[in-house]
Amino acid sequence: MTLEAMPDPRQPELFEGAFPRDGFPAYEWTSRPADIPRAVWTTETTHRDGQQGGLPLTVDQGIRIYELMCAFTGASGALRQAEFFVYREADRRMLEAALARFGDGAPVEPTTWIRASAKDAALVSRIGVRETGMLASASDYHTFHKFTPGGRRHAARSYLDAVRAVLDAGLRPRLHLEDATRAPEEFVVPFVEAVKEVASAQPGIAPPKFRICDTMGLGLPYEHVAWPRSVPRLVRRLRELGVAAEELEFHPHNDTHLVVANCLAAIQAGCAVVNGTLLGKGERTGNAPLEAVLVHAAGMGCLPELPDFHALNDLAALYEDMGEPVPAKYPLYGRDAHRTRAGIHADGLNKFWWMYAPFDVPRLLGRPLELSFTKDSGLAGLIFLIRQHTGREPAKDDPGLQALHEELRRQFDAGRQTAVEWEEIEELLGAAAPA
């Protein structure tokens, strides 16, 4: 096609089906994946994996985080459970407080996590939860080196003994298949089948759940990769064994930068539940950031109702107060996630702010589009800041604006390295503020 043949419409094509003005970007499927669940939701592990990753929680902080989870999900069903440790008194106090709130109608169900032993099963049976996660390390990296004697059968028998103890206590077991993306199919398949057979003898208890753990972040989001690294193949194989979409969870880490991509691959292959943490806290590089997964689940049409994404600003503020802030450039909720510095971006925001915003950030996230003035921000950057903070929009040839820009340029030419924030610009404007 030549330039002369290029269509030149009077109105722009903004693909508003994919980028709606009132919602998160939508997936316009060329062919909707056949196995994608009709509804998708998440479960939380900040009180377990977040702490295991170094997040230092006092009892009050742990309770506050649970309350913010509840404020976030509301009646949406987007976040349904949160798991807790039970081995320290402080963890049990957090759990007891969460159970009390859940009993009073809070929307997030507290669950626990235990080692696969009859002793730990007896411990959680007295706490009052309905479901517990159970460690079931699945790869030969673990079964051959954690157990004496090492090997698959001994490990599987130990796990099954614990499953029986949990079922005898009247609890629903959730098997955490640790290191599944390095686990042999010859272990995973017969073990899952054995758990289902043992559980079938207890029809009064809900079917067991299985959590596919990409413990080292080695999973890949592709169909055409061999077992065990293919996340879609792992999901489909467990579905073939009769594990329902809502009985299957995916729990990845971000060691190789694929955590969200792998979550979306798991969903599209038929996994209804993603386990992670709000704002991505967790061991090493972090767990799946649930807010990101839910943005995409909404775009897929798998989230019947949106949670309150504004509530996560309070969670980010809490982490800041704890000395554990989210990184400044962390997507969506980092301090600089919606901050521009380039003049060409500021000019675009002035002319048509959608040009440099992925969606209606202020309305959906409760966060402003911001600018820090640097040597690259130009007159457009000053105009953006003045309009944002005062409502006035000076012309580029306004003498006061020109004088202010010249003063800031002089500072940068003299070696200034730090950005200029609004408070300083406001002082410099003074009586010479542009009309």
Salt bridges, closest charged atoms under 4 A:
GLU16 OE2 - ARG21 NH2 3.77
ASP35 OD2 - ARG236 NH1 2.24
ASP49 OD2 - ARG48 NH2 3.77
ASP49 OD2 - HIS251 NE2 3.15
ASP49 OD2 - HIS253 NE2 3.51
GLU67 OE1 - ARG64 NH1 3.80
GLU67 OE2 - ARG101 NE 3.05
GLU83 OE2 - ARG48 NE 3.39
GLU83 OE1 - ARG174 NH2 3.01
GLU83 OE2 - ARG211 NH1 2.73
ASP91 OD2 - ARG88 NE 3.04
GLU109 OE2 - ARG130 NE 3.06
ASP120 OD2 - ARG115 NE 3.38
GLU131 OE2 - ARG174 NH1 2.67
GLU131 OE1 - LYS209 NZ 3.10
ASP140 OD2 - ARG152 NH2 2.79
ASP161 OD1 - ARG164 NH1 3.10
GLU178 OE1 - HIS142 ND1 3.65
GLU178 OE1 - LYS146 NZ 2.97
ASP179 OD2 - HIS142 NE2 3.68
ASP179 OD2 - ARG182 NE 3.05
GLU185 OE2 - ARG237 NE 2.83
GLU223 OE2 - ARG236 NH2 2.31
GLU240 OE1 - ARG237 NH1 3.19
GLU249 OE1 - ARG211 NH2 2.91
ASP255 OD2 - ARG284 NE 2.72
ASP336 OD2 - ARG335 NH2 3.10
ASP336 OD1 - ARG339 NE 2.77
ASP336 OD2 - ARG341 NH2 3.40
ASP347 OD2 - LYS351 NZ 2.84
ASP347 OD1 - LYS396 NZ 3.63
ASP360 OD2 - ARG363 NE 3.87
GLU370 OE1 - ARG339 NH2 3.31
ASP376 OD2 - LYS375 NZ 3.71
GLU393 OE1 - ARG387 NH1 3.53
GLU406 OE1 - ARG409 NH2 2.60
GLU407 OE2 - ARG410 NH2 2.79
GLU421 OE1 - ARG339 NH1 3.57
GLU424 OE2 - ARG416 NH1 2.78
